[in-house]
Amino acid sequence: MSVGRVLLVDDEEDLRLSTAQALDLAGFEVADFAHPERALELAGFGFNGIVVTDIRMQGMDGLTLMNRLHELDREMPVILITGHGDVQLAVRAMREGAYDFIEKPFPSSHLADTVARALDYRRLVLENRVLRAAAGQRDDLEQRLVGRSNVMVDLRRKIRTIGPTDADVLIVGETGTGKEVTARALHDLSARADKPFIAINCAALPANMIESELFGHEAGAFPGAMRARFGKFELAQSGTILLDEIGSMPLDVQGKLLRVIQERVITRLGSNDPLPLDVRFIATSKTGLEDDVGAGRFRADLLYRLNVITLEIPPLSARREDIPLLFMQLLIEAAARYRREPVTVPPSAIAVMADRAWPGNVRELRNAADRYALNLGLPVQDLSGGAGDDTPTRLADRVAAFEKSVIENTLIAHGGMLRPVYESLGLSRKSLYEKMQKYGLDKTRFGSGGSDQD
């Protein structure tokens, strides 16, 4: 029997209870709900189970629930229960990602078989994620570059547009924002995906050997060159070359690199024979290189060659609304790597994390997730060291700022659904509404597009 939970959602009580009983008798672990919001609370990225839902429901219908679930995890199996007149709608839903649909009335054995297959599929998905996480890999762009903020949605759109081309790209972003992740995504989306991806740390290349490292050399090209050697550029033939922190490359080597980019040929040290080079160049920098050009540290003509397309990777300070979702995914990955059970993070802790400064960006947040997965807790930072320089100094103002931050980030964590917010914070529904009005918080900003069933 497949192992995993089944979340059953149907606002018709009699049908829901009879379906739940049939699944229970078939040996499945079932939790049934009248309101879709409960399924959204339980069925996160690492949820070991599936969702079975009716299409026609008051408030949030089954298709909307499926779409919300797939925002959390695009590989979440969702089985739709349809009426006779909903078959065309269900077929459309299959195209949009539904696992399967079952038309009423249905024999219990048919439902049980479909659920068993869906649970087997879910088990394989989770097992593969564990293996990918252990290997440091991701499985798609949304999981590599997590975030629902406008800047991240726009970044992923640009990557999907630029990736399949052969255009050279300059990636600019602070330390730890994901510049190399972006470069690998561009490579994986290109026709060169099955060819080499050679990352070169320009700041770590030995000054006296940099040309040999990049261009290779012939035997006898210099003292100690006993035999010919391929350079990194040649090893990347037909693939992608990542020039990490290109601003640290010496000026004389920049001139030779410019020729390579322009002519797509290289010449080994000690040789006069040019070798054709079929590669794509991607370069990264912590900051824009214009200041380095003005200071004479970087060649203007090389910058013009590299920045035909420039991607700017936003720091966490520019997308704080993404921190809760990003931390939860990093925590799931950390638990998989360390073979630990996923741990629960209280909304108040997530709220504090979203408010504090993360100068190391995603890299620092990943370290925090690793510590939390190992039960070492979260780093503590006073609010005075948080995101801004205008932190209130009066006690009442600081308490109010903290309360607003907790409510705001708990709304983010629950996608704007109010019931789980006031329940998790121990507030009454009326108190939450009053506080949201006091702090100018509108639930539609946090993902709730319809009326709450609370």
N, C-alpha and C positions, 0 to 999 in steps of 0.2 A: 504494500500500500504506500502511496506517495506520502511523504512527510511534509507538513506545512499547514497553515491556517487558511480558512476560507472566510472572507468577509462578505456576508450576504446583505444586500441593501434593497429594500422594497417597502413602500409606505402602505401597502395593503397588508394588514396584519395577518389575516387568515392564510393568504398565499405565502407570506414570508415564513410563518411558523411551520406550515406543512412542508415547504421546501427545505427549511433548516432541519426538520426532523428526518426527512429522506436522506439528506447528506450525512447526518449524524449516524443513521442506521447503516450507511454505506462505509462508515469508518473514518470520516473526515472530522477534523476539529473545526467547528463552525461558530462564528459570532455573527448574530443578525442585528440589523439596525433599521429603524424607520427613517433616519435622517442621514443623508450622504456625508455630512460633515464628520461624523464619527469615523467613517472609513478613511477620510483624508487625514485624520489625526493618527491613525494606526499604520496606514500603508505608505511608509516612507521608502527611501532609496534602498535600505537594507532589509525591508520587510520580507520575511520568509513565508510567502503565501500569495493568494490571488484574490480578485474581487469579482463577485457575481452580482449584477445589478439589473433591475428593471429599467426599461427605457423611459416609460411614462410615469413620472412622479411629480408631486407638487413641489414648487420651489425649484431646486436644482434637479434637472432631469439626468437620465443615465448617460447621455452623450457628454453633457457638461462635466459630470463627475469623471468620466473617462479622460477627458482632456485635462482636467485638473490633476488627475493621477499621473498622467504622462508628462506633465510639467515637472513633477517630482521624480519620476522614473519612467523613461520612455519604454522600458522593457517590462513594465508591470502588466501581466496578463489580465485583461478585463473581458469577462463573458457577459453578453447582453441577453436579457430575457425580453422577448418581443411578443406583441400581440399579432394577430393575423394581418392586420393592416399596416404593420410597421416593418415588413420584410425589406422593402426598398430602402428605408431609413437604415436598417441594420446592415445592408450590403454596403451602403455608403460609409457606415462606421467601420466596417472591415477594412475598407481602403484607407481609412484614417488611423488604423492601428488597433482595432478591437481584435482580441484573440479569436473569438468565435461568437455566434449567437444561437439561441435556442428559442424556437417558436412555441408559444402556448397553444394548446396544452401539450405537455411533453412527458414521456415516461421517465420515471426516476432513474432507470438504468442509463438512459441517454445522457442525462445531466451528470451522473456519476462518472461516466466514461470521459466526458468532456473536461470535467474538473480534474480528473486524474492526469490527463494529458497536459493540462495547463500547469499543474503543480510540478510535473516532471520537467517541463520547460523552464519554470521558474528556478527549480533546483539547479539546473545546468547553468542558467544565467549567473546565479550567485556563486557557484563554484568557479566559473570562469573569471568572475570579478576578483575572487580571492587570488587566483593564479596571476591575473594581470597586475593586481595591487602588489603582490609579492615580487613581481618582476619590474615594478616601477612604471607600468604602462597604463594607458587609459583606453577607452573603447570608442569614444566619439568626441566631437568638438565641444559639445555642451559639458561633458565631464572633464575635459582638459581645461577649458576656460569657463569656469562656473560663474553664473551671475545672471540676474534678471534686470539689472539696471540698464538704462538706455545706452550708456557708454559700452557695456559689454555686448549687448545685442548688436550694436552697430559694429563693434570690432569683429564679432563672429561673421557678420554679413560681409564685411570687407575681406576677411580671410577666405570665405567660400568663393568670393568673386575672383580674388587674386591668385589663390592657390593653384587652380588648374592651368594658369598661364606660365610662361617662362620668364616673366619679368623679374629683374633683380629688385630686392626690397631692403630698405633700411628700417629697422625696428628700434624705437626709442622708448625707454621706460626706466623707472627707478630700479634699484637692486631688489630682487625678489618678486617682481611683478609678473614674471612669466615670459620673458623675451625668448628663451630657448624653447619653451613649450609652444609658443606661437610659431617659431621657425620650423619646428618639427611638424606642426599642423599644416603649414604651407607645403612642406615637402610631401607629406602623406596624401594631400589632396591633388598633387600634380601627377603627371604621367611618369615622373621619375621615382615614384613611391617605392618601387622594388629595387632601386639602385642605391648606391652608397649615400649616406648622410654624414659628412665629415665636419665635425665641430673643431674649430681652431681658436684657442684662447690666445688672442694677440698679446695680452699683457704677460703671459707666462712663457712666451717663446724666448729661448736664449739668444741674446743680442748677437753673439758671434756665430750663431748657427741658423739664424732665422731664414736666410735665403735657401740654404740647403734643406731645411725642414719643409719649406713651401714648394720649392721648384725641383728639388732633387739634385743629384750630382752624378757625374761620371767617375769612374775609377781614376785616381790620380789628379782630380780637380784641385785638391789642396792637400797639404800634409795630413796623413792619417786616413785619407779617402782610399781605402784598399780595394773597394769594389763599388760598382754603380748602385745607386739607391733611388727608389721612387720617392718623389715628394708628395706632400699631402694633397696638392692640387691634382696630381696625376692619379692618385688613389681614388679620387672622387669622380673619375671619368663617368659621364652620363648621369651623374647624381647631383647632389646639392652640397655647396660649401657654406658653412656658417662661420663668419668672421666675427667672433665674439669680442666686444669692446675694441672695435676697430680704431678708435681714437688714440689708443696707446701704441699703434704701429709706427715705427720710425719713419721719418720723412723720406729717406732714400728708398726704403722698401715700398712706400706709398706710390712712388713714381713707377716702379716696376709692376705693382699691382694694377695701376691704371692702365698700363699697356695690355696686361692680361685681360682685363674686363673689356677693353675696347676691341681687341683683335681676337680674343679667345684662342690664344696660343701661349705656350710656355717653352722656355729653353732651359734645360738642365745646366747647372754649373759645370764648366769644362767642356761644353758642347756648343756647336754652332747650328745644330739642327732643330728647327722649331717643331713642336709637337702640337697638333690641333687639340683643343680642349673643349669638350661639350659638357658644360656644367651650368648650374644656376647659382648665383651669389646672393646670399642673405647676410647682412651685416647688422650688428647691434651696438647700441651706445646708451650709456646712462642718461646722457643729456643730448640736446641738439648740438650738432657739430659746428654751427655757425660761429660761435664764440672762439672755438679752436682755430677756425679759418682766419678770423680777425687777428688772433694772437700769433699767427704764423706756425701753429702746431699741426695743422691739417691742410692738405691741398684742396683748394677750391674746386679744381677740375674733377678730382676724385669724388668729392661730395656731390657734385652735379650728376655724376654718373650713377651714384648709389641712391640718391633720394628722388629718383623719378617717381617711385612709390614709397611713401613713408607711413608706417603704422605706429601710432602712439598707444602704448599700453598704460591704462590708467592705474594709479596707485589705489590702495584700499581707502585712503582718505577721500577719494573722489567717488567712491561707490560703497558707502557704509551700509546701505541697505542689502548688499550682497553678503555681508560678513556672516550672519546666522546660517544661511544656506551653505555657504562655502565651508564654514567650520564643521557643520554636520557631515558633509561629504568627506572632508579630510579625516574626521574622527572615524567614520566607517572604514576608510582605507587603512587607517592606522590600526584599528582593531583587527582587520584582516591580516595585516603584515605581522602583527605580534601574536596572532592566534588567540585573541581575547574576545570575550563576548562584548557586543556593542553596549556602551554605557549610556545612561540617560543624563542629559544636561538640563538643569532647571532653567526656565525662561529668564529668571533674574540674572543668572550667570551670562547667558547669551546677550542680554541687554547691556551689561557692563562691558563685555568684550566689544560690542559694536560701537560703544562710545569712546573707547580708549584709543590711543595712538598705536599704530603698527608701523614703525619706521622700516622694518624688514619686510613689510608687505606679506604676500602669500607665503613666502618662505618662513617668516616668523610665526604666522598663524598655523602653518603645518607643524612647526615644532611644538606649539601649544597643544595642538590636537594629539600629537604623539604622547606628550606628558599626561594629558587627561586620559587617554586610552590605557596608559600604564598605571592609572590610579594615583598619579602624582599631583593631581589638582591643576588649577589654572593659575597663571601668574597674576598676582594682585597688584593693582595700580590705583592710586588715589585719583578721584575725579579731577583734582587739580592738575594732574599730569595727563589729561585726556586729550580730546581732539582739538580743542581750541584754546586761544589765549584769553578769552572773555569769560572764563568760568566764574560764576557768581561767588562772592566772598561772604555775603551774609548767610547765616545758617539756614534761614527759611528759604532763601533763594536756591541754595544748594540742594536742599531736600526736595524742593519743587522740580529742579532740573533733573535730579535723579529719578523721581517718580515719573516724569514725562518720558525719560529715556527708557525706563523699564517697560512702560505701557507701549511705547512706540515700537520697541524691538520685539516685544511679545506679539504684537499685531503682525509684524513682519514674519516672525517664526510660524504663525498660524495662518498666513495668507489672507489676513483681514477678517477672518471668521471670529465673531465676538464671543460665542459661547465658550470655546476652549480658553479664550483669554481671561474672561472674568472668573472661570472656574479655577484655572491654574494660579491666578493671582489672589484667590480668596476674596473676591469682591462680589457684591451683588450686581445684577444687570443694571440697575438704576445708577449705582455708584460709578460703574465703568462709563456709562453714557455721560454722566456729569463731568467726570474727569477728562474724557475725550473732548467735550465741549470747552472745558476750561483751557486745555492746552492746544486747541485748534487742530485736533487729529481727526481726519476723515478716513473711515475704513476703506473707501474705494481706492485710496492711494496705495493700499497694501495688498490688493489682489481680490477683494470681495466685489464681484460685479453684480450681485443680486441681493435679494432680501435674505437676511439670516433666519434660519429656522431655530431661533432661540427664545 
